[in-house]
Amino acid sequence: MEGFFDAIKKEVGKPTAQLARVCLRGMYDLASKRGAARFGNLVRLTAPISVDRKPVVALNPAQVKMVRKMLRADRYCARSGVADIVDLILGTGARIGEVVVLRWKHFDLDAEIPTLLIEATAAWGGGKSVYAQPYPKDGPQARRRLKLPRWLTEVMRTRRDQMPHEPEDLVFPSRNGTIHHPNTARRSINDARDRVGLVELPMNPHTYRKTVGTKIGHQDIEKAAAQLGHSTSEVTKRHYVEPAVEVPDTRSYLEDFAETVDEFVTDVEEYVASFADTDQG
């Protein structure tokens, strides 16, 4: 069994091997309870599989502006909707699965404070079909109404005005008018990165989501968790906020470690005098 897990780690990766071990352990537990596992749960005799946690990587403000500018400047990216999708994620932190199922009824762009309601996500039906699950990834409690920044409001108003639509219409429909598969949307964003020559940047929906989490989280981790739809801020802090290089100014706490000039001179004089006394003795 160790060899089985080692093969998965080598051919697929540690996360998949870890998931396989968890599933098999549960199956053996059930089999043991029903007397079908003669030798007990053999999975528990195997070594735990640890997964190396990757560091959180987010774009800085200058990089965000460059990405937005270059996608807007590319005619295909602008007309295909890729630029708008990227803007929406960068302005809200929404998951790509939440973005592709958005309908115009979810936006209130003409309110005094424009908002977006996140209340669904993409889910897989039979085969390759995709449908809108009536609640976000983390469950009904993750429904949230987000306040939109001014620049994103203008982007979405422009898209709205250029697209004849009804409230129930998708904001980012496929060519057939159906829900985009999230993987298709991800590929489109990756292709856009290559198209505009930004291959050195980690351009993908999850990076954009982490960029939002980092920007807000460095100021208020609880607000970041609420924005991203997390049940606890611990998830946000561990997986969605890039560690800050700049730390708070703590100089005032450490100043007491230093002597004043007068204290220093007095100490030096006493130190020198102690040697003089020794010589005289």
C-alpha positions, 0 to 999 in steps of 0.5 A, a space after each residue: 500500500 505504501 508503494 501505491 501511495 508513492 506511485 501516486 505521489 510520483 505520477 500525479 502529486 502529493 495532494 492527490 496521494 493525500 486525498 487517496 489515503 484519506 478516502 481509502 482510510 475511510 473505506 477501510 474504517 467502514 469495512 472494519 466496522 462491518 467485518 469485511 476487513 480481516 486485518 483491520 485498517 491497513 491504511 492506518 499503518 502507512 506513513 502520513 502524507 504531508 503536502 508542502 504548502 506553497 507561498 502565497 503570491 499576489 500582484 502588487 498595485 503596479 502589476 495590477 495596473 499593467 495587467 489591466 492596461 495591456 488586456 484593455 489595449 489588446 482588441 481580442 481580450 477586450 472584445 472577448 470579455 477576458 479583460 472584463 472578467 479579469 477586472 471583475 475578479 480584481 475588483 471583487 475577489 470573486 472565484 472564477 466559478 462565481 463569475 461565470 454564473 453571474 446574471 445582470 440581476 445580481 448587479 445594482 450598478 445605479 445605486 448610490 453605492 453599486 453592489 454585486 450579489 454573489 449567491 451561486 457558483 458553477 457546478 458540473 452535471 453529467 458529462 461536460 455540462 455546467 449549471 449554476 449551483 444555487 449557493 457559493 462553494 462554501 455553502 449558503 452562508 457564503 452568500 454575500 453582497 459586495 460593494 464595487 469600487 468606482 473603476 469596476 462600476 464603470 467597467 460593468 456599466 460600459 459592458 451593460 450598455 453595450 449588451 442588449 440583455 434581460 435581468 436573467 441573462 448571463 453577464 459572460 455567456 459562452 458563444 452558445 449563450 450558456 454558462 462558461 465552464 470555469 476551466 474554459 475561462 481559466 484557459 482564456 485568461 492564460 491565453 490572454 497572458 501569453 497573447 499580451 506578453 506577460 508570461 513572467 507574471 502569475 496570471 490566473 484567477 486564483 492569483 487575482 483572488 489572492 491579490 484582493 485578499 492580500 490588499 484587504 487583508 494587510 489592513 483588516 483580515 476579517 474584512 478580507 475573509 468576508 470579501 472572499 466568502 470564507 467562514 473564518 479568517 484563518 483560511 484567508 490568512 494562511 492561503 490568500 494573504 501574501 506575508 507583508 514585508 513591511 512591518 509596523 513601526 516599533 522603534 518606540 518600543 526599543 528606544 529604551 535599550 539605548 543609553 543617553 549620551 550623558 549616561 554613556 559618557 558616565 559609564 565610560 569614565 567609570 570604566 576607565 577609572 576602574 583601570 586606573 585604580 587597578 594600576 595604582 594598586 
